[in-house]
C-alpha cells in the first residue's frame, strides 16, 4: 500500500499542520460535497480547528485561498479577532504570504 500523501498535490497544501500546539486539519472538498455557499471558496472553523477549501478552483487560487484561511487561523489563535474579521487585511496579508511561499528559490 503506498504511503498516504501529506499534502494536496497542488501547491503543497497540507492535510494538517500544527499551530500553537493545536493540530489544524485541512480538507479539500470536491464539487457537490461543498457544504458552504457557492460564493465561498474557503472556510476556517476555529472551534473544529479546520480549514476547508473548495477543490473546484485553479491551482494558484487554491494556494491563495489556503493562505487566506491560514491567516484567519493565525490571527484567531493569537486572539486578534478584530484583525481576523477584517477581510481586506486578511486578503492583503495572504497575498503577500502566498507570493513569498511560491517564489522560494534554492539559490
N, C-alpha and C positions, 0 to 999 in steps of 0.2 A: 504494500500500500504506500503511495507516495506521501511525503510529509505535507501537512496542511500548510497552505500559504499563510504568511503572517501579514501580508499586505494585499490590497487590491492591485492588480497589475497596472492600473492606470495611475501614474504619478506617485506611486508608493503610499497610497492612502492605507494606513494601518488598520488591522482588525481591532486593535486595542492599544492603549498606551497608559502610562502612569502619570498622574498629575496630583501633586501634593499628597502622595501616599494612597490615592484612590485609583482604582482601575477604571478607565473610561473605555467603554465599548464603542466601536464604530460599525454601523450596519449600513451597507449599500443595498437599497431596496429597489427591486425591479418593478417597472410598469404598473400594472393594475393592483399590485400589493401596497402601493404607496398610500399610507394612512392619513396624509395631510392634504390641505387644499392644493389645487393644481398650480397656483401661483407661488407655492412654497417649494424650494428645491433642497432645503437642508433644515435640520432642526436639532437644537441642543436641549436635552431634558436634564436639568440639574438634579432632580430627585432620583432618576434612574442612572445618572452618570452615563448617558447615552447620546451619541451623535448619530443621527440618521441622515443619509444622503440619497437623493433621488438618482437612480442609476441611469436614467434615460437622458443624459446630457453629455456634451462632448468632454473629452479628457481634461482639457485645460479648465473648463467650467467646474468639473468635479473637484479638481485640486483647489480652485479658488473658493468654492463653497465649503470644502473641508477646512481651509484656513479660516474662513469667516466663522464657522461654528466653533473651531478651536479657540479663537479669540474670545467668543462668548464664554466658553468654558473657563478659560484662564481668568478672565475678569470676574466671573461669578465666584470662582474658588478663592480669589483674594478679596472677596466682599466688596468689589467695585460694581455694584448692581446698577447704579445710575449710568456709569460708562457703558455697561453691557447692554442697556436698553437704548443707547444712542447708536442707531443703525449706521449713520454716516461715519461716526468714529470707528465703529467695528469694521465696516467695509473698507475704509481707508487703511487701517492697520493691517487687515487681512490681505489687501492687495500688495502692500509692501512686503509682508511676510512671504506670500506666495512667490513674488518676484525673486526674493532672496533665496528661497528654498529651491527654486527651479533653475537658478543660474549658478549654483555651486560649480566650482572648477577644481581640477586636481593639479593646477599649475602651482 
